Amino acid sequence: MERPVRVGIVIGSDSDLEVVLETVKVLDALDIGSEVVVASAHRTPRRTEEYASTAASRGLGVLIGAAGGAAALPGVLAALTSLPVIGVPIAATPLGGMDALLSIVQMPPGVPVATVAIGTWGARNAGILAAQILAVGDLELRDRLAAYRKRMGDEVEERARLVAEQLRARS
């Protein structure tokens, strides 16, 4: 059975795809349907407006905008919809993503964008944050999210066990 698309991921350029595939992996692991579209706040503003302004009526619950440089995309999405928007800064310029981070996080009052870390760490966290937002009204998703987080903790415990074994073997 096809999962309904609940999270829209918008990238300003296909060069951002590799980073947001980390978001898609998280959403897939949580069995949350998503879509990735290319729509530039600067180069295709009408396409961006159409996507954001119709997102809620198409059943989306959260938008994620990934952008580098001036990073206007997440803010433009937030200005055009009442859905929660998460911004993922991309390291696309010699400034290493700091320009994008500051552009996304400095939204004016009334147009919030939840902002995560630069790059793939942020992309993963955007997926988890989107799931947490959707889980507020979805008990099954809340359970899947709790299981996902437990698996993450179990992985750390296993790594800790392996490190302890290696240290014991050296003594």
VOPAGU-2260 file (C-alpha; in pm, 1 decimal, decimal comma):
REM VOPAGU-2260
SITE   aa  ch    i         X         Y         Z
SITE  MET   A    0       0,0       0,0       0,0
SITE  GLU   A    1     131,8     344,9     -96,2
SITE  ARG   A    2     194,3     577,9     197,8
SITE  PRO   A    3      22,9     915,0     182,3
SITE  VAL   A    4     268,0    1201,1     136,4
SITE  ARG   A    5     276,0    1396,0     462,3
SITE  VAL   A    6     607,5    1581,7     435,4
SITE  GLY   A    7     708,9    1804,3     147,0
SITE  ILE   A    8    1080,5    1861,2     102,9
SITE  VAL   A    9    1169,7    2157,9    -115,5
SITE  ILE   A   10    1518,2    2218,6    -250,1
SITE  GLY   A   11    1622,7    2520,9    -449,0
SITE  SER   A   12    1858,2    2319,1    -667,9
SITE  ASP   A   13    1926,2    1956,7    -750,1
SITE  SER   A   14    2272,3    2009,2    -596,3
SITE  ASP   A   15    2097,3    1996,0    -255,2
SITE  LEU   A   16    1951,5    1650,0    -320,2
SITE  GLU   A   17    2233,1    1449,7    -163,4
SITE  VAL   A   18    2184,8    1628,9     170,2
SITE  VAL   A   19    1806,0    1591,5     181,9
SITE  LEU   A   20    1824,4    1223,9      95,9
SITE  GLU   A   21    1926,1    1191,1     462,5
SITE  THR   A   22    1586,1    1337,9     552,7
SITE  VAL   A   23    1412,0    1094,5     320,8
SITE  LYS   A   24    1595,3     800,3     482,5
SITE  VAL   A   25    1468,4     902,3     826,2
SITE  LEU   A   26    1112,5     951,7     702,6
SITE  ASP   A   27    1122,3     616,5     520,3
SITE  ALA   A   28    1245,6     444,7     837,0
SITE  LEU   A   29     946,8     593,8    1019,8
SITE  ASP   A   30     706,9     495,1     739,9
SITE  ILE   A   31     618,8     856,7     661,0
SITE  GLY   A   32     546,7     939,9     298,8
SITE  SER   A   33     744,0    1230,5     156,1
SITE  GLU   A   34     815,7    1402,7    -170,9
SITE  VAL   A   35    1112,2    1606,6    -289,0
SITE  VAL   A   36    1058,3    1893,1    -531,0
SITE  VAL   A   37    1286,4    2156,1    -679,6
SITE  ALA   A   38    1149,9    2508,9    -650,5
SITE  SER   A   39    1374,0    2811,1    -613,7
SITE  ALA   A   40    1260,3    3110,5    -410,4
SITE  HIS   A   41    1458,6    3337,3    -642,6
SITE  ARG   A   42    1452,9    3169,2    -982,6
SITE  THR   A   43    1105,2    3008,5    -981,3
SITE  PRO   A   44     903,8    3212,7    -730,3
SITE  ARG   A   45     566,7    3124,1    -888,0
SITE  ARG   A   46     643,7    2752,3    -869,0
SITE  THR   A   47     748,5    2796,3    -504,4
SITE  GLU   A   48     431,1    2990,2    -426,2
SITE  GLU   A   49     208,1    2731,7    -594,8
SITE  TYR   A   50     373,4    2446,2    -406,2
SITE  ALA   A   51     360,7    2610,9     -62,9
SITE  SER   A   52      13,6    2762,3     -93,1
SITE  THR   A   53    -143,2    2428,6    -194,3
SITE  ALA   A   54      55,2    2202,3      40,3
SITE  ALA   A   55    -204,8    2181,9     317,7
SITE  SER   A   56    -492,3    2115,0      77,9
SITE  ARG   A   57    -288,3    1829,0     -71,2
SITE  GLY   A   58    -259,4    1664,0     270,9
SITE  LEU   A   59      90,9    1768,5     368,1
SITE  GLY   A   60     149,4    1835,2     736,5
SITE  VAL   A   61     505,0    1971,0     741,0
SITE  LEU   A   62     732,4    2138,7     487,4
SITE  ILE   A   63    1110,4    2117,5     491,4
SITE  GLY   A   64    1308,0    2372,8     293,0
SITE  ALA   A   65    1676,7    2313,2     227,5
SITE  ALA   A   66    1883,6    2601,8      98,0
SITE  GLY   A   67    2233,1    2742,2      81,9
SITE  GLY   A   68    2372,4    3090,2      38,5
SITE  ALA   A   69    2102,5    3352,7      90,0
SITE  ALA   A   70    1873,3    3063,0     189,8
SITE  ALA   A   71    1545,2    3245,8     134,8
SITE  LEU   A   72    1354,0    2928,8      46,3
SITE  PRO   A   73    1245,4    2815,4     396,5
SITE  GLY   A   74    1128,9    3167,2     485,5
SITE  VAL   A   75     937,2    3205,7     161,7
SITE  LEU   A   76     766,8    2870,2     224,0
SITE  ALA   A   77     674,6    2983,5     577,0
SITE  ALA   A   78     534,2    3309,5     441,0
SITE  LEU   A   79     307,0    3120,1     202,2
SITE  THR   A   80     161,4    2850,0     428,3
SITE  SER   A   81      39,3    2802,9     783,3
SITE  LEU   A   82     203,6    2458,8     797,1
SITE  PRO   A   83     513,0    2418,0    1014,1
SITE  VAL   A   84     831,9    2474,8     813,4
SITE  ILE   A   85    1173,4    2334,7     899,1
SITE  GLY   A   86    1480,7    2493,0     740,9
SITE  VAL   A   87    1792,4    2292,6     659,3
SITE  PRO   A   88    2097,5    2511,9     590,7
SITE  ILE   A   89    2320,4    2379,5     312,1
SITE  ALA   A   90    2694,9    2446,0     292,6
SITE  ALA   A   91    2690,6    2576,1     -65,3
SITE  THR   A   92    2927,7    2872,0     -47,6
SITE  PRO   A   93    3279,7    2943,3      81,8
SITE  LEU   A   94    3113,9    3043,7     411,7
SITE  GLY   A   95    3043,7    2676,8     484,8
SITE  GLY   A   96    2672,4    2714,6     543,2
SITE  MET   A   97    2694,7    2983,8     812,4
SITE  ASP   A   98    2534,8    3230,0     570,2
SITE  ALA   A   99    2244,2    2992,1     513,0
SITE  LEU   A  100    2208,2    2917,3     885,0
SITE  LEU   A  101    2186,5    3284,6     974,5
SITE  SER   A  102    1946,2    3357,6     688,3
SITE  ILE   A  103    1711,2    3080,0     794,0
SITE  VAL   A  104    1722,4    3131,6    1168,8
SITE  GLN   A  105    1669,5    3511,7    1156,6
SITE  MET   A  106    1304,0    3510,9    1052,1
SITE  PRO   A  107    1089,8    3808,1    1153,1
SITE  PRO   A  108     821,2    3769,7    1419,3
SITE  GLY   A  109     513,1    3596,8    1284,2
SITE  VAL   A  110     693,3    3389,4    1020,1
SITE  PRO   A  111     875,0    3116,4    1215,9
SITE  VAL   A  112    1101,8    2857,8    1060,5
SITE  ALA   A  113    1234,8    2580,7    1283,3
SITE  THR   A  114    1602,9    2563,2    1197,5
SITE  VAL   A  115    1832,7    2262,6    1229,8
SITE  ALA   A  116    2207,6    2213,7    1189,8
SITE  ILE   A  117    2397,2    2270,7     867,2
SITE  GLY   A  118    2415,7    1978,0     625,3
SITE  THR   A  119    2342,8    1610,6     674,9
SITE  TRP   A  120    2310,9    1624,1    1053,4
SITE  GLY   A  121    2046,5    1890,1    1012,6
SITE  ALA   A  122    1878,2    1695,1     734,4
SITE  ARG   A  123    1844,5    1391,2     960,9
SITE  ASN   A  124    1715,3    1605,1    1245,8
SITE  ALA   A  125    1465,5    1771,0    1010,9
SITE  GLY   A  126    1319,3    1427,4     940,4
SITE  ILE   A  127    1293,7    1348,1    1310,6
SITE  LEU   A  128    1145,9    1690,8    1391,1
SITE  ALA   A  129     889,4    1652,8    1112,1
SITE  ALA   A  130     794,8    1313,7    1258,1
SITE  GLN   A  131     761,4    1463,5    1606,5
SITE  ILE   A  132     533,0    1735,8    1473,5
SITE  LEU   A  133     314,4    1484,1    1291,5
SITE  ALA   A  134     315,9    1248,0    1591,0
SITE  VAL   A  135     130,4    1503,5    1803,6
SITE  GLY   A  136    -191,0    1381,3    1639,8
SITE  ASP   A  137     -84,8    1029,3    1541,4
SITE  LEU   A  138     -37,4     770,2    1816,3
SITE  GLU   A  139      91,7     501,3    1578,9
SITE  LEU   A  140     358,9     737,3    1450,7
SITE  ARG   A  141     445,5     830,9    1808,3
SITE  ASP   A  142     509,0     460,4    1878,2
SITE  ARG   A  143     721,5     423,3    1563,3
SITE  LEU   A  144     919,8     731,8    1662,2
SITE  ALA   A  145     979,7     592,8    2012,4
SITE  ALA   A  146    1099,4     263,5    1860,6
SITE  TYR   A  147    1327,9     453,5    1619,6
SITE  ARG   A  148    1483,7     649,0    1903,8
SITE  LYS   A  149    1526,1     328,3    2104,9
SITE  ARG   A  150    1709,8     170,1    1809,4
SITE  MET   A  151    1940,0     472,4    1801,8
SITE  GLY   A  152    2012,2     424,9    2172,0
SITE  ASP   A  153    2066,6      51,6    2123,6
SITE  GLU   A  154    2324,5     128,8    1852,7
SITE  VAL   A  155    2515,9     351,4    2095,5
SITE  GLU   A  156    2504,2      78,5    2362,2
SITE  GLU   A  157    2644,0    -173,3    2112,4
SITE  ARG   A  158    2924,7      64,8    2013,6
SITE  ALA   A  159    3004,8     122,2    2381,4
SITE  ARG   A  160    3023,4    -254,3    2433,6
SITE  LEU   A  161    3259,6    -295,4    2136,7
SITE  VAL   A  162    3486,8     -14,3    2258,4
SITE  ALA   A  163    3502,4    -169,4    2607,6
SITE  GLU   A  164    3593,2    -506,1    2451,3
SITE  GLN   A  165    3869,3    -347,7    2243,6
SITE  LEU   A  166    4012,1    -171,5    2547,9
SITE  ARG   A  167    4003,3    -492,1    2753,1
SITE  ALA   A  168    4182,2    -677,3    2470,8
SITE  ARG   A  169    4464,8    -419,4    2475,6
SITE  SER   A  170    4534,0    -462,4    2847,5
